[in-house]
Amino acid sequence: MKELDKKEKDWKVIALVFYAKTTAWILIPALLSLFVKNFFNLNSQFIFPILIGLSFGVSCYGIFKEVKNYQKSL
């Protein structure tokens, strides 16, 4: 019974760590683009979508990287 509980706990920890990493790859680039826009007072209407597009690309790369690492660990 203890072995089953340990396996279940390990699975949950792995899933939560994977979730946290992928969520971080989404939030951090988006927040950085907002910070850059506000820090440099970029009031132009075309720069903010470019920054968000770049953050989307970084997020896609990071999530792809995390999925590959997760598949290797299986």
Backbone as numpy.savetxt, mean C-alpha at the origin, in Angstrom:
# Nx Ny Nz CAx CAy CAz Cx Cy Cz
-4.89 -29.92 19.69 -5.71 -28.72 19.69 -4.85 -27.46 19.69
-3.75 -27.48 20.44 -2.89 -26.31 20.50 -2.23 -26.04 19.15
-1.89 -27.11 18.43 -1.27 -26.94 17.13 -2.23 -26.29 16.14
-3.50 -26.68 16.20 -4.50 -26.09 15.33 -4.67 -24.60 15.65
-4.70 -24.25 16.92 -4.83 -22.84 17.31 -3.62 -22.03 16.83
-2.43 -22.64 16.90 -1.22 -21.94 16.47 -1.26 -21.71 14.96
-1.69 -22.70 14.19 -1.77 -22.54 12.74 -2.79 -21.47 12.37
-3.91 -21.46 13.07 -4.94 -20.46 12.80 -4.42 -19.06 13.14
-3.70 -18.94 14.24 -3.15 -17.65 14.63 -2.09 -17.20 13.62
-1.24 -18.11 13.18 -0.23 -17.76 12.19 -0.87 -17.28 10.90
-1.93 -17.93 10.46 -2.62 -17.53 9.25 -3.19 -16.13 9.39
-3.76 -15.84 10.53 -4.35 -14.51 10.75 -3.28 -13.42 10.78
-2.15 -13.72 11.39 -1.06 -12.75 11.46 -0.53 -12.46 10.06
-0.34 -13.51 9.27 0.16 -13.33 7.90 -0.83 -12.50 7.09
-2.11 -12.78 7.23 -3.12 -12.04 6.48 -3.16 -10.57 6.90
-3.06 -10.31 8.19 -3.09 -8.92 8.66 -1.86 -8.13 8.23
-0.70 -8.79 8.24 0.53 -8.12 7.80 0.43 -7.80 6.31
-0.06 -8.74 5.51 -0.23 -8.51 4.08 -1.21 -7.36 3.84
-2.30 -7.35 4.56 -3.29 -6.27 4.44 -2.68 -4.92 4.80
-1.90 -4.89 5.87 -1.29 -3.63 6.31 -0.29 -3.12 5.27
0.50 -4.03 4.70 1.48 -3.61 3.70 0.81 -3.07 2.44
-0.22 -3.76 1.97 -0.88 -3.29 0.75 -1.63 -1.99 0.99
-2.22 -1.85 2.16 -2.91 -0.59 2.49 -1.92 0.56 2.58
-0.74 0.29 3.13 0.28 1.33 3.23 0.73 1.76 1.84
0.82 0.80 0.90 1.21 1.15 -0.46 0.15 2.00 -1.15
-1.06 2.00 -0.66 -2.10 2.86 -1.24 -2.11 4.23 -0.55
-2.07 4.23 0.76 -2.23 5.48 1.50 -1.02 6.40 1.43
0.16 5.86 1.58 1.35 6.71 1.67 1.58 7.52 0.40
1.55 6.92 -0.80 1.73 7.77 -1.99 0.62 8.80 -2.17
-0.62 8.45 -1.85 -1.71 9.41 -1.98 -1.54 10.57 -1.00
-1.16 10.27 0.23 -0.94 11.34 1.21 0.26 12.19 0.84
1.31 11.56 0.29 2.47 12.34 -0.14 2.11 13.29 -1.28
1.27 12.86 -2.19 0.87 13.76 -3.28 0.06 14.94 -2.74
-0.80 14.70 -1.77 -1.53 15.82 -1.14 -0.57 16.76 -0.42
0.41 16.19 0.27 1.39 17.01 0.98 2.19 17.86 0.01
2.64 17.26 -1.10 3.42 18.01 -2.08 2.59 19.14 -2.67
1.33 18.85 -2.97 0.45 19.89 -3.53 0.30 21.05 -2.56
0.05 20.74 -1.30 -0.16 21.81 -0.31 1.14 22.51 0.07
2.25 21.78 0.14 3.52 22.37 0.54 4.02 23.37 -0.48
3.89 23.05 -1.75 4.38 23.94 -2.79 3.31 24.88 -3.33
2.14 24.90 -2.70 1.04 25.77 -3.12 0.74 25.61 -4.62
0.56 24.40 -5.02 0.29 24.12 -6.43 -1.21 24.26 -6.67
-1.61 25.44 -7.12 -3.02 25.71 -7.36 -3.44 25.40 -8.78
-2.50 24.93 -9.57 -2.81 24.61 -10.95 -3.74 23.39 -11.00
-4.70 23.43 -11.91 -5.69 22.36 -11.98 -5.17 21.10 -12.66
-4.04 21.16 -13.33 -3.56 19.97 -14.02 -2.43 19.26 -13.27
-1.82 19.91 -12.29 -0.72 19.28 -11.56 -1.23 18.26 -10.55
-2.32 18.55 -9.88 -2.84 17.61 -8.88 -3.25 16.27 -9.49
-3.96 16.24 -10.61 -4.25 14.93 -11.22 -2.98 14.18 -11.65
-1.95 14.92 -12.06 -0.69 14.27 -12.41 -0.07 13.64 -11.17
-0.09 14.36 -10.05 0.45 13.81 -8.80 -0.35 12.58 -8.36
-1.66 12.64 -8.47 -2.48 11.49 -8.09 -2.21 10.31 -9.04
-2.02 10.59 -10.32 -1.69 9.53 -11.27 -0.36 8.88 -10.95
0.62 9.69 -10.57 1.91 9.13 -10.16 1.78 8.28 -8.90
0.98 8.74 -7.96 0.80 7.96 -6.73 0.06 6.66 -7.04
-0.85 6.69 -8.01 -1.53 5.46 -8.42 -0.53 4.47 -9.02
0.38 4.96 -9.84 1.40 4.09 -10.42 2.31 3.49 -9.36
2.72 4.30 -8.40 3.56 3.80 -7.30 2.79 2.77 -6.49
1.51 3.01 -6.25 0.69 2.06 -5.50 0.56 0.74 -6.24
0.35 0.80 -7.54 0.25 -0.43 -8.33 1.54 -1.22 -8.27
2.68 -0.53 -8.39 3.97 -1.20 -8.31 4.15 -1.86 -6.94
3.86 -1.12 -5.88 4.05 -1.64 -4.53 3.16 -2.84 -4.23
1.91 -2.76 -4.66 1.00 -3.88 -4.43 1.44 -5.10 -5.23
1.88 -4.89 -6.47 2.39 -5.99 -7.29 3.59 -6.64 -6.62
4.49 -5.82 -6.08 5.67 -6.32 -5.38 5.29 -7.14 -4.15
4.33 -6.65 -3.38 3.90 -7.36 -2.18 3.21 -8.69 -2.52
2.43 -8.69 -3.59 1.76 -9.93 -4.00 2.81 -10.95 -4.44
3.82 -10.52 -5.17 4.88 -11.44 -5.60 5.60 -12.02 -4.39
5.94 -11.16 -3.41 6.60 -11.66 -2.19 5.71 -12.62 -1.43
4.42 -12.34 -1.39 3.49 -13.22 -0.68 3.37 -14.56 -1.39
3.35 -14.55 -2.71 3.28 -15.81 -3.46 4.54 -16.64 -3.25
5.69 -16.00 -3.16 6.93 -16.74 -2.92 6.93 -17.37 -1.54
6.30 -16.72 -0.58 6.30 -17.25 0.79 5.32 -18.42 0.97
4.41 -18.59 0.02 3.46 -19.71 0.13 4.15 -20.95 -0.23
